[in-house]
Amino acid sequence: MEKGLIKSKTIILDATHTQAGSQKQRPIDVLRDAAKRLQRTVVKRHPKLEKNPALPRVKSEQDDAAHIMLHHLAKLGETVEELLPDHEGAISDKLQIARQIIEDERLLSHKGILSAIDPDARFAWKSKTKSFFGYKEHLAMTEEEIITAIEVTPGSSDDGKQLSSLLSQTQANGISVTEIMGDTAYSGKDNL
């Protein structure tokens, strides 16, 4: 601004998509991985607790495989909580992930799957036919193409809900805004 590079009082809003660092996983794989990680962490810190519920042997193509694994993960979590009520550190982290997975009703419907590897990433749609698993970077920039604000959200987040935060960040960076340009994703009643 001191050098006169920013003259406009208009910001342009848009979002871009980024794939998560983890691969897409089927619900059965998310559940199996979460259970293995929790079991491994518990045994590593408390070797005498190796007799937690054994991982069920289910085939991915089994109709009820995901339900069996979900029940196992829930039972394993309950057992660990019962045997280690004062858990902390890595065990608490793995238990929290297990709880999030168990409580995510979308998990078994293949919508918005919660990955045990990257718990913040979500499935979302780029277009009517193309989906992605990851994040959205919501950007505000001046007409001179200088980025003034950014918000990173899970991929399933609504673009329009980021407008006020992007505007606030831009203004906090010393830019006076009189006009906002964006696609229809930003045309909600509150934004208008």
N, C-alpha and C positions, 0 to 999 in steps of 0.2 A: 504494500500500500504506500509505503514511503517512497518507493521508486516509481509510483504511478502505473504499475502494471494492471491494477484492478480499477477499472473506471465504471463498470456497470453496477447497477443496484438490483440485478436479476440473478437468481440462482436456479440452476437446473438440477432436478432430482431424478435419480434412477437407481436401480439395483442390478447387481451382477451376481452370478452364481458361481460357487466354488465347490468342487467335489470334496467330500470328507477324506481325511487321510486313511480311513479304514475302508475296506471293501464292503459292498452290500452284503448283507447276511440274511438268510432265511430265519424265521423265528426259532426254529429248532436249534440252529447253530448259535444264535445269540444266547439262548437258554443254556445250552451245553457248555459254551465257553465261560459264561458267568459262574456256573456251578463248579467247573474245573478250577477257575481262578480262586474262588472262595475257598474251596477244599485245600488247594495247594498252599494258600497263605496261612490257613489255620494250622495245617500239619507242620509247616516250616517253623512257626513260632511256638506251637504246642504239640510236639510229636506224639504225646500220649493220646491225643484226640483223633487219632487216625481212623477210629471206628465210627465216624459220622456216616449218615446214610450213603450207601454205595451208589455211584452213578448208574442209572438204569441203562441197560443195553437195548436201545430202540433204533430202528432203521428210519432214516429221514422220510422215506416214502410211506411209512405207516400212517394211517389216517389220524390216529390219536397221539402221534409222537410228540407234538408240541405240548399237548395237554399233560402228558406224562412227565415231560421235562419241566414244565412250569410247576407242577405239583412237587417234583423232586427239589427244585430250587427253593420253593417256599418252605418245605420241610427241613432242608439243610440250613436255611437261614434261621428258622425257629430253634433248631438244635444248637447252633453256634451261639445264638443269643442266650439260650438257657445255660449252656456249659461255660460261657465266657461273658457273664453279665457286665464286667468292667472292661470290655474290649476297647481298643483304641488303635490309632495309626492305620496301617494297611488293612487290618481286619475290619475296622469300622468303615473304611473306604469301600471295600468289597461288599460288605453287608448293605451299605447305602445303595450301591449299584444294583444289587439283587432286589432290594425293596422297590427301587424305581421301575425295574423291569416287571416285577410281579404286579405292581399297581397300574401299569400302563395298559389299559384295556384295548388299545389299538394294536398291541403286539401280535396277538393271534389272528387279527384280521388283515395283516400285511399292510396296514396303512400307518405311516409315520413311525415305523419301527424304531425302537430305542436301542442303539447299539451298545453292547457292553464294552466295546473298545473306545468309542467316541460318543459319550452319552448326550452331547448337545446337538449332534447332527440329526437331521430329519429328512424324510422323503418329501419331495415337493414336485410341482410341475413347472417346466420351462414353457411348455406349450400344451395344446390339447392332447398331443400324442407322445411327448417326450418328458420323462421324469429324471430327477437327479437326487442324489443322497448327499447332503452337505449343508452348506451355509449360504446366506445372502449377505453381500456387502452393499449397504445402502449409502449412496454418495450424494453429496451436494457439491456443486461446483459453480464457479462464476462463468459468464459468457466467454471469458478469456481462458477458460479451461483450467482454472486453478481450484483444486479441491479444498473446500472450506470445512467439511464435516464428513464423518463416516460413522456408521453404526453396523456392527456385525451381529447377525441374528441366526437362529436355526433356519434351515431352508424353507420351512413351512410358514414362516412369519409373513404377515400382511405388510406389503410395501407401504400402503397409505398410513399405517399407524406410526411410521417412523418420521413423518413430516415435521411434527413439532420439535422433536429432538434434533433433527438436522438443522432446522431453522434456528433453534436456541444456540447450538454449537457455532453456527455461522456468525450469528450476532455477537457471541462471546469472543469470537476471533476478530471483532472490530469491523465487520462488514455491515453496512446499512442496506437492508433489503426492502425493496418496494414491490417486487414482482417475483413470483415463483412459477417455474415451468416444470411440468411433469406429465407423464402419460396418464391414462384413465385409472391406473392403480392408485393414484393419489387424489381421485375426484370424489371421495366420500363426502357425505354431508358435513361432518365436522371440519374437514379440511377446506371445503368451499366456504 
